Amino acid sequence: MTRTALRVFPVLLLILAAGCAGRGPQSAPQAPDAPAVTLRFVESVPEETVLGLADMPQAPDVWPQVLGDAKSSIEVASFYFSRKGDGEDAGGPDEVEDRLLESLSALEAAATRGIRLRTLADSKFNKTYPEVPAWLAALPGAEGRILDAAGHWDGVLHAKYFLVDDRILYIGSQNWDWRALSQIHELGVLADHPWLGGQLKAVFDMDWALAGVPAPDQAAPADPAAYPKQKPLADLPTADLLTADGDTVRALLAASPARALPNGVPWDLPLLVEMIDGAEQSVRLQLLSYDVSGRDRHFFPDLDNALRGAAARGVQVQIILSNWSKSKYKLPWVKSLAAVRNLDVKFSNIPEHSQGFIPFARVEHPKYLTVDGAVSWVGTSNWSRNYFHGSRNVGLILQGAGGAEPLQRFFDQSWNGPYTELVDPGADYQPPRRN
């Protein structure tokens, strides 16, 4: 899609909204003042691969445009920020372009023209990549903070999102890393809705406030018994979004960790389990990594039990994991899943760039789920315990075939493509070089 087409896209959606008002299902409670507006999936594609859907816009094109159209405010949160050449092992061949620079320039231009700019990064990776957060915080009128999520929750700020004018939100798997825009397969969702924007703003404001105070010497352990009771999906308010095809999709924001959620923002883990438990035909899942025990050896059966239970009911379960999941502490659980009847797992292996090795790149990094082609989730969490109990992550849950269908096509391209291999429970695997 061209940039011109992207700029007229909101106008087209207003026309579609006028003709499609009231089409979507309305069984769930609706968010206050929730008009039909926009929903768009956005991807990043590793150069020199056959990945990429012709009708799905590219993040390095979309981000600068959306940021450049800001009227009043921009908030950006990311696990880390890295230009080409920043930090240890962050470089690559000279011939490989840094596609992040245009988005950083858009932030600089916005701050210069008086747009309120606030940025949040996690303290862990800021030790490796301090350059961009410091530069952003020094822009005229801008503010930047570093969140010690380890000190507060024993986790990280793993979420990756931005919010423009309190209503246009982008949530996806892309960190603000030059590799994420041209050397990694990524997926995100762009939506325009004031209620959803307000939900995400509440998450950002909570983390912004925490980043402004010292963290405890030691984070309190997660205590699931003390978590607020989670309502089922059908009892949660939703916002109506309109796709480019004119389909109405009901959307809600969900986040982790459960002990650090603003009022009205539900915890995502029980909702993901509920989605899988309700599957009747199919479950499609793609992640960077999947683990039931983790490095901390805390057993985490919640999602694993749901996937196995779905397969036991005869649901067709298909999972794509990156080849980074061939590591010795993840591989046993992956192979165990692959041995389950009605459950297939594939590793994805993206080939090296023709110009040479690029550290921490050439990998599939999306995080999304579709169930029965009817309900879906696009988020920032990999599936292991700390992502839900200790780390900040966010995602959108979408109800309606109009949200699931593009994700299914995204999944099918990788599943049926040349880079995936079916996991053999009896085979030996070696993890790829990462740095």
Phi, psi and omega in degrees: 000134181283164178295325178299317179297322180295325182289328180271354183304315178300323179295316178300321181292327176296322177295315178298320182299322180297325182272345187243011183302133177083002182289326190286157177296144186234031185286332182271155175302140184260149176293149178300137176049060185251080179287158175289125181227232192244148171215129182214133174270142185226136181236165168236142188233131175296130177305151175066026174239167178269005178288162179114127178265135186299329183261009179253117183295161185260136182304317181296342174269321185286315186305307183298324180295311182297316179294323180291339179269005181301140180255331186221320188208153173220129170240133179232129173235134180207146175309316176201164178235131182209118169278165177297124181099346177284145172070174179285132177061027181264000183275187178194181179305144182301331183287346183273127186280148173268102182277358178280338189300325181293322178291320176296322177295324177295321176295317179299316180295321179297314179298321182295326181269010171099007175289134178289121183240124174232136180231144179233134173228161179276144183292330184298304182279345177295338176292331179270322184236071183274348193294308186292313177303320179294318179295316180297317182295336182271356179295152183300124178078358182269160175226144177220143177224157178245124183265123175273075181294332177296319180290327182276318189231001186063040180213208179223160167280092185263349181295150176225112182198164166218158184226128182243127176056030176064013182216335180262115186239143174235123176235130181196185182275350183284121162287167176277068185234133183304327181291330183294340184262350181211351185234006181222142175278120187224162179215138176216175180228135179248127181223152178234105180199127184294326180289313177298320176300321178294323176298313181291325178297322179296321177296313180299314182297323177297314182289326177298316179295318179296325180290345180268359180232153179295142176281155175300160177299327179216130181293143174292140180294148177296136181232090182306332180295336182264359182291148175298148179294131182267128175286152174291162185303320183294340182262003182263142178293150180227164176245140177277128175238150181246129179276171179297335180272002179086012178272139176269131181234134175270132187230147171216151177269137174225155188208172173224162358279161185298331184276002181221060181240132174295158177304132177091351178259116184281160175282133186284327187303308180298329180288323176295317177298316179299319179300313182291320180298334180270359182296139177242335185234309188213148170229126177239128185221134173226134183213162167290313185212158183216132183205140181259337181249319179077168180294332180278356177065018172280121182292135185224082186270356191307301183285325179298315178299320181296316180296315180294322178295320178298314179299321180295332177280357181096005176289137177279114182251126178231133185227133172249127176236150176290161178289354171294340178282005174279005180295155191297330182270345175264326189303319181302320180288323178297314179295326177296317176299317184295343179274354183279136176297140181071011181231117179245138178236138175235142168269145175251134183233103179275128182292157179297150177295145182297337181274353178132177184291137175240117183296144177053044182214189179055057185211157172267128191234005183293160175224105180202163183216137169233144181230120176057021181063020188231330181225143186211165178222135172234122186213199184240002184266133156283171188252084167213170196302313188294333179298334183254335184254341184229345187244152176279120173221156179222161177194165174250133170259128187242127179248118182137145182297333179295337175272326184280328187298314177297326178293323178297319179293322176299316179296312184299324181297318177286315183302318183264003185275183186278357188256359184254151176226137179289131181289127177259116183301338182262002185267160173263142180228147175243132179293152180283165172292135179248328179216000000 
